Amino acid sequence: MYQEIINKIKPNLDKAVEYLKNELNTLQAGRVSPSLVENIQVECYGSKMPLRQLAAINCPQPRVIMIDPWDKSIIKDIEKAIRESKLGLNPVIDGEIIRLIIPPLDEEQRKNLTKILSQKVEEVRVSIRMQREEAWKEIQSLYRDGKISEDEKYKGKDKLQEVIDEYNKKVEELAERKEKEILNV
């Protein structure tokens, strides 16, 4: 019975890890990638849309991102959205495309990125802890209601902790990999 509770939280734990992967992709370190800008929200056509739905984004060189809008009339909207994003990038309109030249990271920027990395990792860890607490409360309520024995309650707690440890390990591996990427000069 407790296994159902554990299975019920696994999709939420998967979502937390996936969220972290997406967030880590937005941290620019080393070679740039389209994921750095693809989720920037652009105000156009009366609503906000992610940049990836409005333009082709590619990286022809290690420090250059090219954005080729499908509708050339929204090029100024895209430029404005990039300027206003928290990425601190300076877009250059080159005819019908936008070029973003990403400067190499200095030591201070690397330290700031590791701080941001730590914050994002901690957000996910808190989310995982909250999932564990909810599942543990449900297991305890099953015991209180007489639906499972005390032994099953503690087996459930141990199984739950195994699953949580597994997800924490995934988060730690992602964080270590990104930190190496950031600090690699």
Beta strands, then each sheet from edge to edge (+ up, - down):
strand 1: 41-44
strand 2: 47-50
strand 3: 55-61
strand 4: 64-69
strand 5: 92-94
strand 6: 97-101
sheet 1: 1+ 2-
sheet 2: 3+ 4- 6+ 5-
end
